[in-house]
Amino acid sequence: MLYINEWFPNPVGNDATGEFVELYNSSASATNLNGYTLGDGAKKRFSLSGYSVPPGGYLVLKKAQDKLALKNTDGAVLLYGSGGQLVDSANFAGAAPEGKSFSRVDYGTAPIAHFAFEYPTPGAANKTIDTVVSSRDYPMGVSLSPQLSSPGFVIVMFGVASFFLIFFIYVIKKNRNISNFFFGGDEEGGV
C-alpha cells in the first residue's frame, strides 16, 4: 500500500523552501510511481513518473521538486494512481499551525485516515507527540455550522425565547410575593 504519510504546509519561515510531501510504501516490494500524480486539492497536479518508493520506505518531495502550492488553510493533498484513480488523500479544515506537519497517525483500513498536526519527520516514521487526533483552528467570519445561522433556526430560537419570557411573566403575576418583589405593590398595613 502506498500512503500519503505526512505533508508540511506551514513551515516556520519561507514556505517555498520548507514545504514537503512524504509518501510511504508499506509493502514488501518497491513501488514504481510511473503514471502516478500528486495534487494539491486545486487543479494542479505533479507527475511522479521516474520516482519509486522502496519497500517499507519513504519518498520526500520538496516544493522545489513538485511545485505544488500547499495551502495553509483548508489544505488538501491527493495521490492518484497510474489509471487516474484516487489512491489516497488527506485534508484539514481551518489553519495549519506553523512548524507542524499534517501526519498520518493510523494505518488502519478504516475509510477515514487519522491525521494529526505533529512535528515533522521527513524520511522517517511519524511520531505522535500531541494528544489530539487533529487540530481545528477556524478562520474568523466562517460559520462553524451553517444550520445555526439559517433563518429557520433564528425563528425557532426567537419562538422558544418568547415562550419562556411569557411563561416567566405569568408565573410572576400569579405569585403575589414574587410579583410584589419585581413590580412593587401593597405594603403591609396599607389601606
Secondary structure, DSSP 8 states (H G I E B T S, - for coil): -EEEEEEESS-SS-HHHH-EEEEEE-SSS-EE-TT-EEE-SSS-EEE-TT-EE-TT-EEEEEHHHH-----SBS-EEEEE-TTS-EEEEEE-SSB--TT-EEEEEE--SSSS-EEEEE---TTS-----SS-S------TT--S-GGGGSHHHHHHHHHHHHHHHHHHHHHHHHSHHHHHHHH----TT--
